[in-house]
Amino acid sequence: MLLALNLRIAVGEIPPVLRDLPLDDFGRSLLVTIPVICFSLAAFAGPPLSARLGEERGLLIACAALCAGLALRPWWPTFSLFAGTLVCSLAVAVMNVMMPSVLRRRFPRQMGDMTAAYTMALSIGAGLAAGFTVPLVHVLGGSVALALAIWTIPAAMAFVLWLPQVRVPRPRGPAAGASIGVLRSSAAWQITVFFGLQSALFYTLLSWLPTIYRDRGASPTAAGAVLAVMTAVGILGNFVAPLVANRFGRPQFAVACTAVLTIAGLLGVLIAPGQLALIWAMLLGIGTGGTFSVTLLLIASRAKDAVVAARLSSMAQGIGYMISAPGPLMAGLLHSVRGGWELPVIATIAIAGAQLATGLMAARPQVVER
């Protein structure tokens, strides 16, 4: 679970201090877009690495790379910030692809429970990063670089705790290498587009929600707290959505409920952002957290076996993040052109509507074959 915590910590501590970094609007937009682009490109490396190293060893190596990226990023000037973010993003991308296959292989009878636990850990990691980075800056005398460097510690702990897992025997049978078989599956494409749209929505909020509130007069701590509440309350969505989808056989119901909550939260941010900021953050957290859990559950449960799960995970995340990559960048550019956040929020609401439509199709009973 500590491994999962670090997947979101690695990309969650930048947004609260985004305005404090020595970057212009384009640089900030590029910085928050790098992880999404890397998640797309590196996701295709997941199955070949699993086939060559085994998932447990592959996760250990990726965790080591994550530690290196986190340690590199705080060293100024901006080259190290971008280089470290690039290394972190590549490592997280590979880990993201491998985890659904690990769950499918090692916990085939507890898919809903383990998906809930895994995604809960992801939200906790994001919440910790969003909520504590700004206070760390103050405690450390205003040093943003040192506050970012602190997050190397939990990554190193995850590396040490994961070491015993390399003794787990590698599975026999077909290796989870690259294959174009899933590209012919309409079900795989539905899950992929659903994953892409929910990622575009989440990373747009993760990147810009604190900035929206800071531009409307909130303090850095208060703006970071809004994001922290969104990511922390996402734990509830992470836990409930896959259980509803799996235990009660209602994945489409889970998709609809999480989408409605997300749209309600976005409308609140658009119409009355200041008055009920924490309420909107809670709705967004439950909605986006639940949607993410459902996408991972569909990847793991709709696959015929663990090999197909690895290939489907690679496709859904590789192409899905490619779909989502323009989201944070376009939101930042729309703000730069128009000078306000109304149009970016309206565009995000449109993404949420498209997510609902594709999610209902992806959640239909179907199996992805090899």
C-alpha positions as CSV (number, residue, x, y, z in Angstrom):
1,M,0.0,0.0,0.0
2,L,2.9,2.4,0.6
3,L,3.9,1.8,-3.0
4,A,0.5,3.0,-4.1
5,L,0.7,6.0,-1.8
6,N,3.8,7.1,-3.7
7,L,2.2,6.9,-7.1
8,R,0.1,10.0,-6.4
9,I,2.6,11.7,-4.0
10,A,5.0,11.9,-6.9
11,V,2.7,14.1,-9.0
12,G,0.5,15.6,-6.2
13,E,2.9,18.0,-4.4
14,I,3.6,20.3,-7.4
15,P,0.1,22.0,-7.8
16,P,-0.1,23.7,-4.4
17,V,3.2,25.5,-5.0
18,L,2.8,26.0,-8.7
19,R,2.5,29.8,-8.5
20,D,5.6,29.9,-6.3
21,L,7.8,28.3,-8.9
22,P,10.1,30.5,-11.1
23,L,8.1,29.8,-14.2
24,D,5.8,31.8,-16.6
25,D,2.3,30.6,-17.6
26,F,3.7,28.4,-20.4
27,G,6.3,26.8,-18.1
28,R,3.7,26.0,-15.5
29,S,1.3,24.6,-18.1
30,L,4.2,22.5,-19.5
31,L,5.2,21.3,-16.1
32,V,1.8,19.9,-15.2
33,T,1.4,18.4,-18.7
34,I,4.7,16.4,-18.6
35,P,3.4,13.7,-16.2
36,V,0.3,13.0,-18.4
37,I,2.4,12.8,-21.6
38,C,4.9,10.5,-19.8
39,F,2.1,8.3,-18.5
40,S,1.0,7.8,-22.0
41,L,4.3,7.1,-23.7
42,A,5.8,5.0,-20.9
43,A,2.6,2.9,-20.4
44,F,3.4,0.9,-23.5
45,A,6.6,-0.3,-21.9
46,G,4.7,-2.0,-19.0
47,P,3.9,-5.3,-20.7
48,P,7.4,-5.8,-22.3
49,L,9.1,-5.0,-18.9
50,S,6.7,-7.4,-17.1
51,A,7.6,-10.1,-19.6
52,R,11.3,-9.6,-19.2
53,L,11.7,-8.8,-15.5
54,G,8.4,-10.0,-13.9
55,E,6.1,-7.5,-12.3
56,E,7.5,-7.6,-8.8
57,R,11.0,-6.9,-10.1
58,G,9.8,-4.3,-12.5
59,L,7.9,-2.5,-9.8
60,L,11.0,-2.4,-7.6
61,I,13.2,-0.9,-10.4
62,A,10.5,1.7,-11.2
63,C,10.3,2.6,-7.5
64,A,14.1,3.1,-7.5
65,A,13.7,5.4,-10.5
66,L,11.0,7.3,-8.7
67,C,13.4,7.9,-5.7
68,A,16.0,9.2,-8.1
69,G,13.6,11.5,-9.8
70,L,12.3,12.9,-6.5
71,A,15.8,13.5,-5.3
72,L,16.8,15.2,-8.6
73,R,13.8,17.5,-9.0
74,P,14.4,20.0,-6.1
75,W,17.8,21.2,-7.4
76,W,17.5,24.5,-9.2
77,P,17.6,26.0,-11.8
78,T,14.5,24.8,-13.7
79,F,16.4,22.1,-15.7
80,S,16.5,19.8,-12.7
81,L,12.8,20.5,-11.9
82,F,11.7,19.4,-15.4
83,A,14.3,16.5,-15.6
84,G,13.2,15.2,-12.2
85,T,9.6,15.5,-13.1
86,L,10.2,13.6,-16.3
87,V,12.0,10.7,-14.4
88,C,9.2,10.5,-11.8
89,S,6.5,10.5,-14.4
90,L,8.1,7.7,-16.4
91,A,8.5,5.6,-13.3
92,V,5.0,6.2,-12.1
93,A,3.6,5.3,-15.6
94,V,5.3,1.9,-15.6
95,M,4.1,1.2,-12.0
96,N,0.5,2.3,-12.9
97,V,0.4,-0.2,-15.8
98,M,1.8,-3.1,-13.8
99,M,-0.5,-2.8,-10.7
100,P,-3.8,-3.9,-12.3
101,S,-2.2,-7.0,-13.6
102,V,-0.7,-7.8,-10.2
103,L,-4.1,-7.4,-8.6
104,R,-5.7,-9.7,-11.3
105,R,-3.0,-12.4,-10.8
106,R,-2.5,-12.4,-7.1
107,F,-6.1,-11.5,-5.9
108,P,-8.5,-13.0,-8.5
109,R,-11.2,-13.6,-5.9
110,Q,-10.9,-10.1,-4.2
111,M,-10.8,-7.9,-7.2
112,G,-13.3,-5.3,-5.9
113,D,-11.8,-5.2,-2.4
114,M,-8.2,-4.9,-3.6
115,T,-9.1,-2.3,-6.2
116,A,-10.8,-0.3,-3.5
117,A,-7.8,-0.6,-1.2
118,Y,-5.3,0.3,-3.9
119,T,-7.2,3.4,-5.1
120,M,-7.7,4.5,-1.5
121,A,-4.0,4.4,-1.0
122,L,-3.6,6.5,-4.2
123,S,-6.0,9.2,-2.9
124,I,-4.3,9.2,0.5
125,G,-0.9,9.8,-1.2
126,A,-2.3,12.7,-3.3
127,G,-4.0,14.2,-0.2
128,L,-0.9,14.1,1.8
129,A,1.1,15.7,-1.0
130,A,-1.5,18.4,-1.6
131,G,-2.1,19.2,2.1
132,F,1.4,19.2,3.5
133,T,3.6,20.6,0.8
134,V,2.7,24.3,1.5
135,P,3.0,23.9,5.3
136,L,6.4,22.2,4.7
137,V,7.5,25.3,2.7
138,H,6.7,27.5,5.7
139,V,8.3,25.2,8.2
140,L,11.4,25.0,6.1
141,G,11.9,28.7,5.9
142,G,10.2,29.2,2.5
143,S,12.3,26.7,0.6
144,V,10.1,25.1,-2.1
145,A,13.0,23.0,-3.2
146,L,13.5,21.4,0.2
147,A,9.8,20.9,0.7
148,L,9.7,18.9,-2.6
149,A,12.8,16.9,-1.5
150,I,11.1,15.7,1.6
151,W,8.9,13.4,-0.4
152,T,11.9,11.3,-1.4
153,I,11.6,9.7,2.1
154,P,8.3,7.8,1.6
155,A,9.5,6.7,-1.8
156,A,12.6,5.2,-0.3
157,M,10.5,3.5,2.4
158,A,8.3,1.9,-0.3
159,F,11.4,0.6,-2.1
160,V,12.7,-1.1,1.1
161,L,9.3,-2.6,1.9
162,W,8.8,-3.9,-1.6
163,L,12.2,-5.7,-1.7
164,P,10.8,-9.0,-0.3
165,Q,8.3,-9.2,-3.1
166,V,11.1,-10.0,-5.6
167,R,11.2,-13.5,-4.2
168,V,7.6,-14.2,-5.4
169,P,7.9,-16.8,-8.2
170,R,7.3,-15.4,-11.6
171,P,4.0,-16.8,-13.2
172,R,4.2,-19.5,-15.7
173,G,2.4,-19.4,-19.0
174,P,2.3,-16.7,-21.7
175,A,4.3,-13.6,-21.0
176,A,2.5,-10.3,-20.9
177,G,4.4,-8.9,-23.8
178,A,3.2,-6.5,-26.4
179,S,0.3,-7.6,-28.5
180,I,-2.1,-5.9,-30.9
181,G,-4.9,-8.3,-30.1
182,V,-6.7,-6.0,-27.7
183,L,-6.6,-3.2,-30.3
184,R,-9.3,-5.1,-32.2
185,S,-11.7,-5.2,-29.2
186,S,-14.4,-2.6,-29.1
187,A,-14.7,-3.2,-25.3
188,A,-11.0,-2.3,-24.9
189,W,-11.5,0.9,-26.8
190,Q,-14.5,1.9,-24.7
191,I,-12.5,1.3,-21.5
192,T,-9.6,3.2,-23.0
193,V,-11.6,6.3,-23.9
194,F,-13.3,6.2,-20.6
195,F,-9.9,6.1,-18.8
196,G,-8.6,9.0,-21.0
197,L,-11.5,11.3,-20.3
198,Q,-11.5,10.7,-16.5
199,S,-7.7,11.3,-16.5
200,A,-8.1,14.5,-18.4
201,L,-10.7,15.7,-15.9
202,F,-8.7,14.6,-12.8
203,Y,-5.3,16.0,-13.9
204,T,-6.9,19.3,-14.9
205,L,-8.3,19.7,-11.4
206,L,-5.1,18.4,-9.8
207,S,-3.1,21.0,-11.7
208,W,-5.3,24.1,-11.6
209,L,-7.8,23.9,-8.7
210,P,-5.5,25.5,-6.2
211,T,-4.5,28.2,-8.7
212,I,-8.2,28.9,-9.4
213,Y,-8.8,29.6,-5.7
214,R,-5.6,31.6,-5.3
215,D,-6.5,33.8,-8.2
216,R,-9.8,34.5,-6.4
217,G,-8.1,35.6,-3.3
218,A,-7.5,32.5,-1.2
219,S,-4.2,32.1,0.7
220,P,-1.8,29.5,-0.5
221,T,-2.6,27.3,2.5
222,A,-6.4,27.6,1.9
223,A,-6.0,26.8,-1.8
224,G,-3.9,23.8,-1.0
225,A,-6.4,22.7,1.6
226,V,-9.2,22.7,-1.1
227,L,-7.1,20.3,-3.2
228,A,-6.2,18.2,-0.1
229,V,-9.9,17.8,0.7
230,M,-10.7,16.8,-2.8
231,T,-8.0,14.1,-2.9
232,A,-8.5,12.9,0.7
233,V,-12.3,12.7,0.4
234,G,-11.7,10.8,-2.8
235,I,-11.0,7.9,-0.5
236,L,-14.7,7.4,0.0
237,G,-15.3,7.3,-3.7
238,N,-12.3,4.9,-4.1
239,F,-13.8,2.6,-1.6
240,V,-17.5,2.6,-2.4
241,A,-17.6,2.7,-6.2
242,P,-15.8,-0.6,-7.0
243,L,-17.7,-2.4,-4.2
244,V,-21.0,-1.2,-5.7
245,A,-19.8,-2.1,-9.2
246,N,-18.5,-5.5,-8.2
247,R,-20.6,-6.9,-5.4
248,F,-24.0,-5.6,-6.6
249,G,-23.2,-6.1,-10.3
250,R,-23.9,-2.4,-11.0
251,P,-20.9,-0.9,-12.7
252,Q,-23.1,1.4,-14.8
253,F,-24.8,2.7,-11.7
254,A,-21.4,3.5,-10.2
255,V,-20.3,5.3,-13.4
256,A,-23.5,7.4,-13.4
257,C,-23.3,8.3,-9.7
258,T,-19.7,9.4,-9.8
259,A,-20.2,11.4,-12.9
260,V,-23.2,13.3,-11.5
261,L,-21.2,14.1,-8.3
262,T,-18.3,15.4,-10.4
263,I,-20.5,17.6,-12.6
264,A,-22.2,19.0,-9.5
265,G,-18.9,19.9,-8.0
266,L,-17.7,21.6,-11.1
267,L,-20.9,23.6,-11.4
268,G,-20.3,24.7,-7.8
269,V,-16.7,25.9,-8.6
270,L,-18.1,27.8,-11.6
271,I,-21.1,29.4,-10.0
272,A,-20.2,29.9,-6.3
273,P,-16.5,28.9,-5.8
274,G,-15.9,30.8,-2.5
275,Q,-19.0,30.2,-0.4
276,L,-19.0,26.4,-0.3
277,A,-15.5,25.6,-1.5
278,L,-15.0,22.6,0.7
279,I,-18.4,21.1,-0.3
280,W,-17.5,21.4,-4.0
281,A,-14.1,19.8,-3.2
282,M,-15.9,16.9,-1.4
283,L,-18.2,16.3,-4.4
284,L,-15.3,16.4,-6.8
285,G,-13.2,14.1,-4.6
286,I,-15.9,11.4,-4.3
287,G,-16.8,11.7,-8.0
288,T,-13.3,11.6,-9.5
289,G,-12.0,9.1,-6.9
290,G,-14.9,6.7,-7.6
291,T,-14.5,7.1,-11.4
292,F,-10.8,6.2,-11.2
293,S,-11.6,3.1,-9.1
294,V,-14.2,2.0,-11.6
295,T,-11.8,2.3,-14.6
296,L,-9.2,0.2,-12.8
297,L,-11.8,-2.4,-11.9
298,L,-13.0,-2.6,-15.5
299,I,-9.4,-3.0,-16.7
300,A,-8.8,-5.9,-14.3
301,S,-12.2,-7.6,-14.3
302,R,-13.1,-7.3,-18.0
303,A,-9.8,-9.0,-19.0
304,K,-9.9,-12.7,-19.6
305,D,-6.8,-13.4,-17.6
306,A,-3.7,-11.6,-16.1
307,V,-1.9,-11.5,-19.4
308,V,-4.8,-9.7,-21.1
309,A,-5.1,-7.5,-18.0
310,A,-1.5,-6.3,-18.5
311,R,-2.1,-5.6,-22.2
312,L,-5.4,-3.9,-21.6
313,S,-3.8,-1.8,-18.8
314,S,-1.1,-0.8,-21.2
315,M,-3.5,0.2,-23.9
316,A,-6.0,2.0,-21.7
317,Q,-3.3,4.0,-19.9
318,G,-1.0,4.5,-22.9
319,I,-3.7,5.7,-25.3
320,G,-5.9,7.0,-22.5
321,Y,-3.3,9.4,-21.1
322,M,-2.6,10.5,-24.7
323,I,-6.2,11.5,-24.8
324,S,-6.0,13.3,-21.5
325,A,-2.6,15.1,-22.1
326,P,-4.2,18.3,-23.7
327,G,-6.5,18.7,-20.7
328,P,-4.3,20.5,-18.2
329,L,-2.4,22.3,-20.9
330,M,-5.5,23.6,-22.6
331,A,-7.0,24.8,-19.3
332,G,-3.9,26.8,-18.6
333,L,-3.8,28.3,-22.1
334,L,-7.5,29.1,-22.0
335,H,-6.9,31.0,-18.8
336,S,-3.9,32.8,-20.3
337,V,-5.9,33.9,-23.3
338,R,-9.2,34.8,-21.6
339,G,-7.8,36.0,-18.2
340,G,-10.4,34.1,-16.2
341,W,-11.3,30.6,-15.1
342,E,-14.9,30.4,-16.3
343,L,-14.2,29.0,-19.8
344,P,-11.7,26.4,-18.5
345,V,-14.2,25.2,-16.0
346,I,-17.0,25.0,-18.6
347,A,-14.7,23.0,-20.8
348,T,-14.0,20.6,-17.9
349,I,-17.8,20.2,-17.4
350,A,-18.1,19.1,-21.1
351,I,-15.3,16.6,-20.5
352,A,-17.3,15.2,-17.5
353,G,-20.4,14.8,-19.7
354,A,-18.4,12.9,-22.4
355,Q,-16.9,10.7,-19.6
356,L,-20.4,9.8,-18.4
357,A,-21.4,8.7,-21.9
358,T,-18.4,6.6,-22.6
359,G,-18.4,5.1,-19.1
360,L,-21.9,3.8,-19.5
361,M,-20.8,2.0,-22.7
362,A,-17.5,0.7,-21.1
363,A,-19.4,-0.7,-18.0
364,R,-21.6,-3.0,-20.0
365,P,-21.1,-6.8,-19.4
366,Q,-18.3,-7.8,-21.9
367,V,-14.9,-9.6,-21.9
368,V,-11.7,-8.5,-23.5
369,E,-10.0,-11.5,-25.2
370,R,-6.5,-11.9,-26.4
